[in-house]
């Protein structure tokens, strides 16, 4: 399951890069630009959420490690 999330995170980052490249070229209509921008925002939110979850896990592991050293 963790592998699937990791792939999802990586694919989201890749799609964000694709969207950024498309928008920077400026070769699409305003409507399509808005749709891509919205997709990018949603991908960015999901990536941020995944990163925050990972940060919490790392913090918890660090606490457990430090508590183990104190015993």
Contact map, one row per residue, 1 for C-alpha under 8 A:
11111000000000000000000000000000000000000000000000000000000000000000000
11111100000000000000000000000000000000000000000000000000000000000000000
11111110000000000000000000000000000000000000000000000000000000000000000
11111111000000000000000000000000000000000000000000000000000000000000000
11111111100000000000000000000000000000000000000000000000000000000000000
01111111110000000000000000000000000000000000000000000000000000000000000
00111111111000000000000000000000000000000000000000000000000000000000000
00011111111100000000000000000000000000000000000000000000000000000000000
00001111111110000000000000000000000000000000001001000000000000000000000
00000111111111000000000000000000000000000000000000000000000000000000000
00000011111111100000000000000000000000000000000000000000000000000000000
00000001111111110000000000000000000000000011001000000000000000000000000
00000000111111111000000000000000000000000010001000000000000000000000000
00000000011111111100000000000000000000000000000000000000000000000000000
00000000001111111110000000000000000000010000000000000000000000000000000
00000000000111111111000000000000000000010011000000000000000000000000000
00000000000011111111100000000000000000000000000000000000000000000000000
00000000000001111111110000000000000000000000000000000000000000000000000
00000000000000111111111000000000000110010000000000000000000000000000000
00000000000000011111111100000000000000000000000000000000000000000000000
00000000000000001111111110000000000000000000000000000000000000000000000
00000000000000000111111111110000000000000000000000000000000000000000000
00000000000000000011111111110000100100000000000000000000000000000000000
00000000000000000001111111000000000000000000000000000000000000000000000
00000000000000000000111111100000000000000000000000000000000000000000000
00000000000000000000011111110000000000000000000000000000000000000000000
00000000000000000000011011111000000000000000000000000000000000000000000
00000000000000000000011001111101100000000000000000000000000000000000000
00000000000000000000000000111111100000000000000000000000000000000000000
00000000000000000000000000011111110000000000000000000000000000000000000
00000000000000000000000000001111111000000000000000000000000000000000000
00000000000000000000000000011111111100000000000000000000000000000000000
00000000000000000000001000011111111110000000000000000000000000000000000
00000000000000000000000000000111111111000000000000000000000000000000000
00000000000000000000000000000011111111100000000000000000000000000000000
00000000000000000010001000000001111111110000000000000000000000000000000
00000000000000000010000000000000111111111000000000000000000000000000000
00000000000000000000000000000000011111111100000000000000000000000000000
00000000000000000000000000000000001111111110000000000000000000000000000
00000000000000110010000000000000000111111111000000000000000000000000000
00000000000000000000000000000000000011111111100000000000000000000000000
00000000000000000000000000000000000001111111110000000000000000000000000
00000000000110010000000000000000000000111111111000000000000000000000000
00000000000100010000000000000000000000011111111100000000000000000000000
00000000000000000000000000000000000000001111111110000000000000000000000
00000000000000000000000000000000000000000111111111000000000000000000000
00000000100110000000000000000000000000000011111111100000000000000000000
00000000000000000000000000000000000000000001111111110000000000000000000
00000000000000000000000000000000000000000000111111111000000000000000000
00000000100000000000000000000000000000000000011111111100000000000000000
00000000000000000000000000000000000000000000001111111110000000000000000
00000000000000000000000000000000000000000000000111111111000000000000000
00000000000000000000000000000000000000000000000011111111100000000000000
00000000000000000000000000000000000000000000000001111111110000000000000
00000000000000000000000000000000000000000000000000111111111000000000000
00000000000000000000000000000000000000000000000000011111111100000000000
00000000000000000000000000000000000000000000000000001111111110000000000
00000000000000000000000000000000000000000000000000000111111111000000000
00000000000000000000000000000000000000000000000000000011111111100000000
00000000000000000000000000000000000000000000000000000001111111110000000
00000000000000000000000000000000000000000000000000000000111111111000000
00000000000000000000000000000000000000000000000000000000011111111100000
00000000000000000000000000000000000000000000000000000000001111111110000
00000000000000000000000000000000000000000000000000000000000111111111000
00000000000000000000000000000000000000000000000000000000000011111111100
00000000000000000000000000000000000000000000000000000000000001111111110
00000000000000000000000000000000000000000000000000000000000000111111111
00000000000000000000000000000000000000000000000000000000000000011111111
00000000000000000000000000000000000000000000000000000000000000001111111
00000000000000000000000000000000000000000000000000000000000000000111111
00000000000000000000000000000000000000000000000000000000000000000011111
